[in-house]
Structure formats: C-alpha cells, structure tokens
C-alpha cells in the first residue's frame, strides 16, 4: 500500500544517512587511557555508546523493511517503530538507548549525525579546543 511504500522510503532514507560504526580498536590505540588525558576515555566511551545506538537504529530499520516486504513477522516492537516513523517521532526502541532528546524524528536524526561527525572529527584530527558538552551522552 501507499503507507507501506512511504514507510519503506523513510527507513531507506535514514539508513542511507547512517555512517559505519566507529572503529573502537583504532580509537583506543590512538587515544589510550591516560591519567593526564581523561578526555581520551570520554571519546572511546562515547563512541561505544553511539555504536550501540547505531546498531539499534540500523537493525530496527532493516528489520522494518524486511517486515514490509513480508520476509519477517512485524513484531509489536517493529510496529511501534513503524508508527513512530509515520508520525515523525523518535521510536521508543531508540529513545531507550539514546541520549535525552525531545526533538521530532527529522531533527533528531540531524542532531544524531552531527554528534557522530563531532566524534569522528575528534578521532581523525585530534582533541578539539572546544568541546560540544551537550553533544555527549551523559548516561
């Protein structure tokens, strides 16, 4: 149906924007745990948290697409994801594992991707002079 096609397209659009998971091994080599560099620990912990959230978002959207195609059963949890995407809300399944956010779906995804870029830039170019404190998980 048209609703299912739209839902499939929303899932496809979000999936297309998701980057690969952070390479934690490289991050730990480049930013080892040191007393005088406590932010190294923060970086690696944040990357771990974002990887978990990326995994949840990615797998739920992939499973939703499979359910729409009839390849897997539409579970109650996937039904919740589908409903949230349809009304532009962040699915509860993601929010449970996410940093606190009251943003609607589109703004949440943009914000989520910006947080990932912040951490990736830190990883690639070194510790920033200014930290985006509200960009951290704080859980």
N, C-alpha and C positions, 0 to 999 in steps of 0.2 A: 504494500500500500504506500501511498504518498508519505504518510507519517514515518513508516519504517525506512523509506529511502532518505528522508531528511535526517533521521536519527543516525543512519549509517554514515551519511556525509559529515555530520557533526563529529562523530567518533573518528572518522578518517582524517578530518581537518586537524583535530587535536593531536592525533597520533603523528601526523606529518611534521608537527612543530616540535615534538619531543626529541631532545638530544639523546645521544648514547649515555649510559651511566658513567659516572666518574670512575677513573682508574685509581682505585684506592691504594694499590700497591705502589704505583709511581708517586702518588701524593705522600705516602708515608716515607718513601726514600728521600724525596725532595724536601719534605718538611717533617723531620723526625721530632719525636717528643723530647723537648729540652726545657730545663728549668727556666733559662733566660729567654726562651721563646714560647711562651704559653699559648700564643695565638696559633701555633702550628697544630696543637691539639684541637683547638676550636675548628680550624679548617677541615681537618680529617673527620671529626665528629659530624660536622655539618654535611660534608659530602656523603657520609654513611646514611644520615637521615634523609637527604634528598634522593639517594639511590633507592631507599625503601619506598619512598613516595612515588618516584618514577616507576618502579616496578608495579605498584598497586594501580596507578593510573593506566599504565600501558596494558597490563594484563586484563583489567576490567574492560577497557575499550576493545581490545582484541576479542575477548570472550563475548562482549555485546554484539560485535559484528558477526561472530560465528552463530550466536543465538538468532539474530535477524535472518541469517541465511538458513537457519534450521539445522545447523550442524551440532549444536549443543542445546541442552534444555535451558530455558530462560528461568534462572533461579530467582527467588524473591529479592536477593541482593542485586542481581543484574537488573531486575525490574525497577528497583529503586534508582539505580544509576540511569536507566533509560528515562524514567520520569523526571529526574533532576536535570538531565541534559535538555529534555524537551522544554522545560520551563526556565532554563538558564540559571539553574542553581548548581552549586558545588555538591556533588553526591556525598551523602553521609559516609559512605565507604572510604572516600578520600579524606574527608574532614577529620575522621577519627585518627588518621595518621599524619595529618598536616599541622603546620604551624597555624596559630589562630588567624582567622580571616573572615570578615563579614562581606567580602566582595562578591558580586554576582559572577557567574561562570566565566564570561569573557575576560573580565578584569582580573579574575583570579589566575587564569592561565597566563596572561601577560605578565602579571606580577611574579608568578612561579618561574617563568622563563627568565625574567630579569634577575631573580635571585641566583639561578643557575649560572647565568653569564657572569655575575659578580664573583662567584666562587671559582669558575673556570679561569677568569682573568687573573685572579689571585694566584691560582695554581700555575698558570703559564708565565706571568710577568712578575711574580713576587708579591710580597705583602703590601697591601695598599697603604698610602699615607693616611687616608681617612676610611674608617670602617662604616658600612651601612648597618648600623646596630639593629634597626628594626627588620633588616633582611635576614637575621639569624632566627633559628627555630625557637630557642629558649624553652626547651621542654625537659 
